[in-house]
Amino acid sequence: MDDKGIVKNIGISMFMKPISLVFSLVYTTMALSFLGQEKYGIWVIILNIVSWINYFDIGIGNGLRNKLAEAYAKEDYKSAQTYVSTACLGTSIISVCFCVIITLVWNLLDLSGFFKLNTRGEDTNVVIFISVFFVCVNFVLALSRTSAYAIQQPGLTSVTGVIGQALQIGILFILSRFLHENLMAVAVMYGVASLFDNVILYFLITRKREYLRPKISFINLKYMKPLLAMGIGFFIMQICSLVLNTTDNLLISSLYGSSEVTPYDMAYKCFYMFVQVHAIIIMPMWSAYTVANANNDLNWMKNTMRKINRITLLLSAGVVAGIFLFEPFAAIWLGRRLEYGKGLIFIVAIYMIAQMFANNYSSFLCGVGHIKIPTAIAMAGAVMNIPLSVFFAKYMHMRLAGIILGSFCVMIMSFIVLPIVSYQWLRMREKDGEV
């Protein structure tokens, strides 16, 4: 394994992360000031809804990640370019279909009214269309991000991500000089910045790697089958993750109104920063586990898992400290005090800790392609999440804290089961090697 390359890329990502976090704090403050609490809550909900598109690639993206990592490890660059080109065709077709279908269904069923997104002075349906259009374009371009992870170059995604954030802040600063509480302007700004981010990454990742450039002549539909065969399990997990991670704000808006989304989103976003830092470490591990598995390097995998668990413990200590520091920090950060409700901050914190440890083993199992049990757990969680959240929030009168408690109850299954499955898999591989 190229440990030096992995460490270098993690180092780049870790260097960029503090910059990214500062930009995120600045952007959130500016967006809240620009839109106001109610429209900011609506914008968060719109982002949640349109982000669903990213989950519906039928597993092509994650299938490409594993197949491309295998081809890269074997230096089979012809197969690598064929996989990239074929995946690009598949995601392009899906993107066009989603752009048309979502726009039509949204308007025909008046989903803006259903989700209580209507606001005075603006056509929310137009904002949705603009957001969907940009998400669909970026849906295809995001394959460059998948390719970067597959060849263990996540540092490039961190660099371009920071560039995109800087562009968002710059555009929002200019907009604030001329406009106020304008959702459409924010939707265009967000889409353009994301587009720029992905285009820059594409040129960086393909500049010296022609095999990562999709070409019509390399499209081979026979390669779609192995992409989907490996990706269908990932797809199911993506849909389940969609339910788990993007329905909370919709439930809050439906039960209590869009203004209540803001305090929940602020608490979630602040503690989620620890998960994002953690993701910098485990993101390159997925493809590294794929390569290690191809080389039958079991010792490297076990040692790496132990190291990552120790790092996760340190991050968990930071989360615990955040429970006591969050409210005074948020008051300074936002320039105002929000009502978070009893228990919300504590439950959000332990949810993030459980998520980080579960992600350690999810990354490992996805990397080695052993995803049947994780998929089954994800499906069970998707079915249970909304009923549990509604039960705790509405019938146990826990309000916002009940929403995240439902998600925590689901996450705890992965926290317990995935480590057991991972170490069982390693023991089976060791026995196979002894035979």
Secondary structure by P-SEA (a helix, b strand, c coil): caaaaaaaaaaaaaaaaaaaaaaaaaaaaaaaaaccaaaaaaaaaaaaaaacccccccaaaaaaaaaaaaaaaacaaaaaaaaaaaaaaaaaaaaaaaaaaaaaaaaaaccccccccccccccaaaaaaaaaaaaaaaaaaaaaaaaaaaaccaaaaaaaaaaaaaaaaaaaaaaaacccccaaaaaaaaaaaaaaaaaaaaaaaaccccccccccccccccaaaaaaaacaaaaaaaaaaaaaccaaaaaaaacccccaaaaaaaaaaaaaaaaaaaaaaacaaaaaaaaaaaacaaaaaaaaaaaaaaaaaaaaaaaaaaaaccaaaaaaaaccccccccaaaaaaaaaaaaaaaaaaaaaaaaaacccaaaaaaaaaaaacaaaaaaaaacccccaaaaaaaaaaaaaaaaaccaaaaaaaaaaaaaaaaac
